[in-house]
């Protein structure tokens, strides 16, 4: 029975005295919470700085094509020169 007692022994240390897992886990959770709050504040500020509406890229392309004589704005191809 001596061999079974050695195998069944808890070799992970005494969990009741000098344990560091609880305080370290709490510290990590608190730090993650603080970082999350700062991330949310930063993203909210960035979203508020965005314009209410973005310009339509198709309208800009058609407007530029309308300035060029003889260009069809619906079939505008950037690879060929006008």
C-alpha positions in Angstrom: 0.0 0.0 0.0 3.0 2.3 0.3 3.2 2.8 -3.5 -0.4 3.8 -3.8 -0.1 6.3 -1.0 2.8 8.0 -2.8 0.9 8.1 -6.1 -2.2 9.5 -4.5 -0.3 12.2 -2.7 -1.1 15.8 -3.7 2.2 17.1 -5.2 0.8 20.4 -6.3 1.5 22.1 -3.0 -0.6 23.1 -0.1 -3.6 25.1 -1.4 -4.5 26.5 2.0 -1.4 28.4 2.9 0.7 30.6 0.8 -1.5 30.2 -2.3 -1.0 32.8 -4.9 -3.5 31.6 -7.5 -6.5 33.4 -6.0 -4.9 36.9 -5.7 -3.2 36.6 -9.1 -6.4 35.5 -10.8 -8.2 38.5 -9.2 -5.4 40.9 -10.4 -5.6 39.6 -13.9 -9.4 39.9 -14.0 -9.3 43.4 -12.6 -6.6 44.4 -15.2 -8.6 42.9 -18.0 -11.6 44.9 -16.8 -9.7 48.2 -16.7 -8.2 47.6 -20.2 -11.7 46.8 -21.5 -13.1 50.1 -20.1 -10.3 52.1 -21.7 -10.8 50.2 -25.0 -14.5 51.0 -25.0 -13.9 54.7 -24.2 -11.3 54.9 -27.1 -13.6 53.2 -29.6 -16.6 55.4 -28.6 -14.5 58.5 -29.1 -13.4 57.3 -32.5 -16.9 56.5 -33.5 -18.2 59.9 -32.4 -15.5 61.6 -34.6 -16.8 59.8 -37.8 -19.0 61.8 -40.1 -22.7 61.2 -40.1 -22.7 60.2 -43.7 -19.9 59.2 -46.1 -19.8 60.4 -49.6 -21.0 58.0 -52.3 -17.9 56.8 -54.2 -20.1 56.0 -57.3 -21.3 59.6 -57.4 -17.8 60.9 -57.2 -16.7 58.6 -60.0 -19.7 59.5 -62.2 -19.1 63.2 -61.5 -15.4 62.9 -62.6 -16.5 61.0 -65.7 -19.1 63.7 -66.6 -16.3 66.3 -66.7 -14.5 64.3 -69.3 -16.1 64.7 -72.8 -17.1 61.5 -74.5 -16.7 59.3 -71.4 -19.5 57.0 -70.3 -19.8 57.1 -66.5 -21.4 53.7 -66.2 -18.6 51.9 -68.0 -15.6 53.7 -66.5 -12.5 51.6 -66.5 -9.4 52.9 -64.7 -7.0 50.6 -66.5 -7.4 52.3 -69.9 -6.5 56.0 -70.4 -9.4 58.3 -71.4 
